[in-house]
Amino acid sequence: MINRLNQLPPFQRAIAKAHLCSAGASYEDLDRPIVAVVNTWNEIAPGHAPLRELAEHVKRGIFQAGGTPLEFNTIAICDGITQGHCGMNYVLPSRELIADSIETMILSHDIFDGMVLLGSCDKIVPALLMAAARIDFPSILVSAGPNVPEIKPRDSKAARQSFLRGEIDERTLVAETLKYYPGPGICPYLGTANTMGMLTEAIGLALPGNGLVPAQSSLRFSLAKESGIQIVKLIQAGISPKQILSKEAFENAIRVLLAIGGSLNAVLHLLALAKEVDVDLTLEDFDRLSRITPLLTAVVPNDQDHTVVDIHRAGGTPAVMKRLEPLLQTDIITVTGQTVRNNLSQVQEIGALIHSLENPLQPEGGLIVLYGSLAPEGALLKQSAISGNERQIEGVARVFNSEEECLEAKDVTPEEIMVVRYEGPAGGPGMRELHRVTEFLQVHGGKAILTDGRFSGASGGVSAGYISPEAYAGGPIALVQNGDRIVIDIENRRLDLMVAPKELATRREKFVPIQKKASQLLKGYANRVSSANLGAIIINK
């Protein structure tokens, strides 16, 4: 059986085994395939708190299948805690830190034959996938799964808005929120965490069902053990991520993203993952597929009565893919060792929450790409999270140079479009999510929000972000002034600043980018990060 450790020169091998035995490994077990159990457990992020226990089930599966598990940990930031303050500047950069740290641990020791990656939340799952693609030996991802809420999403939303209006106190809000997040597990809405959990299945790097099986359930424990068993089979078969991550696999994942109205952040992450395996993926691919992939299901934030647990009860990601099967590439391999077609042949029942291709919720996908004079290189909008049928939104700009400025705004009028800039990858630096701004607008009014920053997967309303080029790079968003008219044309995929070119040229002559104070880490990130339309990846590595 494959064992990289035993391929080392004799003296080096002996010394390496001595160190491993000193750390607690059994000498005899080191002749088995050695599997890295890459954990992101901590006591801070609810989605990661269950991973210490889950890792034990993974290890049992690995050992049962004939492998030897060795575990190490890496960081994991909770987006919920970092919302609305400078901590959010570090969240997207942490994606690169995590991927780099895993690469460092795996390649520096050079003793592993495969790895199981345990992670749940927003930037962590993409980082794990990027590391797997970069290292390219047998890999499989295991999630903690979502928690199961006791109240409807609309009840949790109402409590937050009551607090913002000053109607309830902090303790009451915490108590109500704990009914929505009743215990460890991923937050139950269709944010980036659950979106990426579903897409990891769709792209073929997790076992069917892994994305949405509830946290701390017997089925979740079984899936973890099954993943441990499967990694040893993948090592024996020599199946690695680059064999799985084809252009066809990415298009399958995009189809699922569009059919569920998932998080806009997933676009950034799929672009970054594609770069790791040299797959040619651009915003144009998302736009092309969005026009021909219908929206098939709606949970919060696209609907206020259902959560991702309801998708699980309707059959989960496999059921969504079964509905989409005529549109998918089904002859490609996955970590099951079988093709997508073989995997989908196991799907039996599909709940009514997941609509058919013949009876979709919307004829187009939940996410669209906008272009125009305000976004020459693209912007993203989640049309599935817009209530009502308005397809063209026109208003006057109210400009802010940071999230903090926007949150301090007074007397917001119904005609105003909030433009929040210098929140892009380099200008932030770090490209913060502006979820608190979308909550602010729901309470205080305003027609829409536009930004070169990001949006949380939980955000709703007319919110167009990821505008490229960003303000810091001199994109047109840097030239917007209070009172300028802006048109968001959903039907024609347009985002336009209604200002004469001559006036914009005059403004550009006076343009000087705002330089925000930043830590050493964030300064380095700003100097090396690409535009959002390229995935906000680190360039010139």
N, C-alpha and C positions, 0 to 999 in steps of 0.2 A: 504493500500500500504506500502511496505517496507520502514522503516525509522530508520536508526541506531541511530540517535540522540535521538529519543524518547525511546530507550531502555536503556538509561543511568538512574542511580538512580535519584529520583526526584530533590534533591537539586543540584546535579551536572548538571543535564539537564537544570535546570532553569538558573544557572550561565552561562553555555555555550551559551544558547539562548540570554542572556543579552549581552554577548560579541559580538555575531554575529549581533545582532540588532544594537549595538553601531557602528559596522563597516559598517552598511547600509542595512542589510537584513531586510525583513518584517517578523514580528512575525508569521503571518498566513502562510507564504510561507515555514516556517521551519518544517511544518508537511508533506511536500512533500518529495519524495526521494531527497537527496542532492547529487549533482554531482560535483565532482572536475573538473574544466576546467584547465588542466595543460598546461600552455603556455610557449613557449621558445622564445617569441618575443624579438627582440632588434633592434636597428638602425644601427647595424654593419654588420650582415650577410644578404646578399640579399635574401636568401631563407627564412629568418625569419622576415624580415621587414613587409610582408603582414599579419602576424599572429594576430596582434592586432585587425585589422578590421575583420578578419575571425572568431575570437573568439566571436564577437558579433552575427554573424550568428549562430554559435554553440549554444550560450546561448538562442537565440530565439527558436531554435528547442527544446532544453531541456524544456524550460518553457511551450511551446505549448503542449508538450507531458505529462505535469504534474509533472515535476521535478523542482528543484531549483538549478541553477548553482552558484558556488562560485569559483572564479578564483585566481590562484597564478602562479608565474613565476619561472623559473630556467635559468641557464646559457646556452649559445649556442655559440660555437667558429666557426668562418669562416675559413675553411681550405685554401681558396684562399689567404687570408691575411697572414696566418702563414707559407705558403710555403717558403722554402729556408732559414730559419733562426731558431733560438732556440725556437721560439714560437711553432713550430710544435711538440716539445717534450711534450707539454701539451695536445695535441689534443686527442690521444687515452686514456690517463688517465682521461680526462673529461667525457668519457663514464661512468666510475664508479662513478664519482662525481655526475653526473646528476641522475643516477639511485638511488644512496644513498640518494640524497636530496629529491627526490619524495617519497621514502619509508618513510623518516623521517617526511615529511609534512603530509602524509596520515595517517600513523599509530600513530603518536603522537597525532593528533587531534581526531581521531577515531569517526568522525561524517559523513563520506562519504559513499555513497551506490554504487558508480560507478565513473568512470572518463573518460573524453575525453582528449586525449593527442594531443597537437598541436606541430608539429615539422617537419622539412624538411631535414636538412643537415646531413652530413656524419656520425658523431658519435652520433648525437642527437637522430635520429630515433631508432638506436639500443638500446640506453640508455632507451628511453621511453618504448620500447618493453620489455626490461629486468625488468624494474620497474613493468610493468603490470603483467608479469609472476610471479614475486616475491610476489606481494601483492595478486594477484589472486582474484580480484572481477571484475564485469563487466567493460570492458574497450574497447575503440575503438580509432583508430588513425586517425588524420586529417592532411594532408600535405598542404603546400601553393601552390604546383604545379610548374612546370617549366615556365620560361619566354619564349617568342616566339622570336627567333632571326630574324634579318633583313638581315643577310648575311650567307653564307655557312660556315661550320666549317673550310674548307680548307682556306678560306679568313682570318679568325681569326688566324689560325696557321701560315699563311704566314706573317702576320703582326708581330707576336711575333718573328719569325725567322729573319725578317728584322731588328728588334730592336737589337737582339743579335749580328747581324753582323755589327751594327753601321750605318745602312742605313737610319733609321728614328729616330726622337727624341721621348721623353717621351710623349709630348702632342699628337703627331700623333698616338702613340700606344694606348693611353687612348681613343682617339676619335674612332679608329677602333674597340677597344674592346667593347665600348658601343653600337656598332651596333650588336654585338653578345650577349651582356647582356643589352638589351635596357631598363630594368626596374626591379623592385623588383620581385623576384621569384627565383626558383632553377636554377642554371646554366644548360643549355639545353643539355649537353652531357650526355652519360651514365656513369657518375661517381658513387660514392658510394651513393650519395643522391638519385638520380633517381632509381638506382638499388634497394636500400632498400625500396623506395616507392612502386616499383612493387612487391617486395618480401613480403611486408606487406599485400598486397592484396592476393598474392598467398598462404600465410600461413593462411589467414583467419581473420586477425585482423583489416582490413579496408574495407570499402564498395567498391564494384567493380567500377573501374574507378578512384578511389581516387589518385593513384600514379601519373598519367600523365595528368590529366585535367589541362589546362594552368592556371597560376596564374592570379588573379584579373579578372576572367571571370565570367559571370553569372552562368555558370555550376559549377564553383568552389564554388561560394557562396551557390548554391543550395545543393551541396554535403556536405558542412559544416553544413547547417541547418538540412539536412537529417540525418547526423551523430548524431546531438544533439537529434533528435527524437528517433533514433535507440537505443541510450544508455539507455533511459528510458525503452524501450521494453526489452532490455537485462537484466536490473535490475529485471523487472517483471518476466522474464522467468528464471532468475538465471543462465544465461550462462556466464561463466568466462573463462579467458585465458587458464587455464590448461585443460579445456574440449576441447579446440580448438587445442592446441599445441601438437598434437600427433606426433609420429615418421612419420606417413603417411603425415601429414601436412608439416613437415620439408622436406621430400623427394619431395613433390610437389614444394616447394619453390626452392629447389636445381635444379630441372628440369627446372624451369623457368630461374633461374640464368644461367644455361648452355646454354639454347636455345637462350638467348639474348646476350651472351658474356659479362655479367655484371662485375662489379668491383670485384677484388680479395679480397678487404676488407670484402665483404659480407661473405666470408668463416669464417673469425674471428668472425664476429657478430652472425652468425647462430650457431657456436660452443658455444659461450658465452650464447646465448639465450637458447639453448638446456640444458645447465648446470643448468639454473634457474628452469627448470621443470623436471629435472632428466631423460631427454631423452638421450639415448646412441647414440651419434653422433660423428663420427671421420672423419679424412681426407680420410680414406678408403671408406667411403660412397660417398664422392664427386668423388673420382677416379672411383669407380664402376659405378656410374650413368653417369659420363662424357663419358664413353666408349659406352654407349647405348642411349644417348640423343643427337640428332643432333642440330646444330646451325641453327636457323630458321630466324633470322633477323640480320641486321647489321646497326648500327648507330655509330656516332663518339664516341670512337676512332677506332672502327672496320671498319669504312667507313667515308670518309671525305665530303660526300654530304648530309647526313641526320642527324637529331637530334631526341631526344626522342619525340618531338612534332609530328614528322612524324609517330612514333609508335602510338601515341594517335589518329592521323587521320586515321590510319589503323585499329583502334578498341581497342588499348591499351592493358593492361594486360589481360583483359578477352579474347581478340582475340588470344593472344599468348597461353593462357591456353586452348582455344577451339581447336587450332591446336594440342596441346599436349594431348588432352583429352584421347586418347587411352592409354597413358603412365601414367596418373595420378590416384591417389586414389580419387574417386569422391563421396564416401558415407560418408564423414566426414563433420562436422558442421563448420560454419563460423559465423562472427558477423552479417550477414544478418538474422540469425536464420534458414537459409536453408542450404542444403548441397551444396558442390561444383557442383555436377551434376545439381541441380536446378538452381544455379546461371548461369552456362554455357548454360543452355537451353534458356536464354534470349539473347544470342549473335546472332546477325543477319548477319551482313556483316563483312568480313575480307579483308583488303586491300592487295595489291600484295606485299607490303614491308615485310609482314610476310609470309614466305614460308610454304608449307605443309610438313608433315613427308615424303611424297613420293618424294619431290623435295627440299631437304634441301640445305643450303649454304655449309655446311660441314657435314660429317657423324657423327662427334663427337661434344661434347660440347665445348664451347668457352674457358673453363678453364680446366687445367689439373694439376695433382699432380705429381711431380718428386721425385724420390728417388735415392740414390746412395751414393758413398763414400764422396761426398761433402754435402749431405743432408740426413743423415741416418733416420731422423724423418720427412722428407718431405720438399718440397718447392712448391711454386705455380707459374704458368706461364699462361698468357692469350694468347693462340694460335690464337684466333680470331683476335688479334690486330697485328699479324705479317704479313707484306706484303711479297709476294712471296711464293714459295713452298719449301724453304729450310727446311728440317726436321732434319738435324744434323749440329750443329754449333760447330766448334772447333777453339780454339784460345789460346793466351797466356795471363796469368793473369797480370793485373796492379792493385796493391793493394792500398787501401786507408782506413784509420781508422776513417773517418768521411765524411759526405756529403761535408763539406766545403773544405776538401783536394781535393776531386774529382772535384769540380767546379773550382778549381784553376789550374787544370792540363793543361799542354801545350803539343803540338806535339803528340796528340792521333793518333795512327796508325790504319789502317783498320783491323789488325790482333788481336788487343787487346780486351780482355774481362775485363771490369771494375768490380772490386770486392770491394764493399763498405761495410765495416763491423763495428761492435760496434754501430750499429743503431737498435739493437733488443729491445724487451720490457724492459729488465733489463739493457742492455749495453748502450742504448741511453742516459739516460733512456727515455722511452716513445714511442719507435718504430716509428720514423718519416717516413712520406711519402717522397719519393725521386723523385717527379715529375720533379723538376728543373734539376735533373741529366739526366733524359730521354730527356728533351728538349735540354740540353747541347750536348748530344751525337748525336742528330739529326742534329745539326749544325756543330759539330767539328769532327764527325766520331767515330769509335769504333764499334766492332762487336756485343757486348751484354753487359748487366749489370746484375750483381748478387749481392744480398744483404740479410742480415738478418733483414733489415728494410722492410718497406711497399712501395707499389706503389699507386699513385692516380688512381682512376678509369678512368682518362683521359689519362693515359700513354699508349704509344704504343711501338712497336718494340720488340726485343728479351729481355725481362726483367723478370728475375726469382727472386722472393723475398720470404720473410717469411721463409728463410732457417733456419731449426731447426736440432740440437741445434744451438743457436746463438753463436757468437764469445765469448761473455762475459762468457758464461757457458762452454767454452772449446770445442765447436763444431769444426768440421774440417775446417770450414771457417776461424777460428783463425790461422790455420797453413799454409795457402796459402802464397806463396812468389812470388814476381815479376818474370815473366818468366815461371812459372808452366803452363803446358798444362791442359786445361779444355775442357770437351766434354759435350755439351747439346744435348741429343738425344730425340727429341720430340716423335718420333715414338714409342720408347720403354720406354718412361717416365723415363729417366735416367739423372742424373746430377753427373758427376764424375770428381774427381781431379786425374789426371794421374801422380801420384807420388808414388813411391814404399812405401809399409807399413813400411819398416825398416827406411826409411828417415823420414816419418811422426812421427814414434816413437821417433826418435832423437829430432825432433823439439818439440814434446810434453814435453819432459823432461825440456826444457828451457822455456815453456809457462808460462807467467804471464799475467793475464787479465789487460787490460787498464781500469783504473778507471777514469771516466769523472767527472768533477765538476757538481754538481746538487743542486737544491734548496731542502729545507726540504721536500716539497711535493713529488718531484720526487725521492728523496732518499727512502722515505717510499714506494713509488710505486715500485721501483726497488727491494726492499726487499721482496715484496709480490706477484709480478706478475708471472704468469705461462709462459711457452713457447708458441710461436705463434701457434704451431700445436695443442695446447689445447684451443686456443681462446684468449690468453693473458688475462686471467681472474685473478681476485684477489683471492689468495688462503689463507687458514687458517682464513677465516672470523669467 
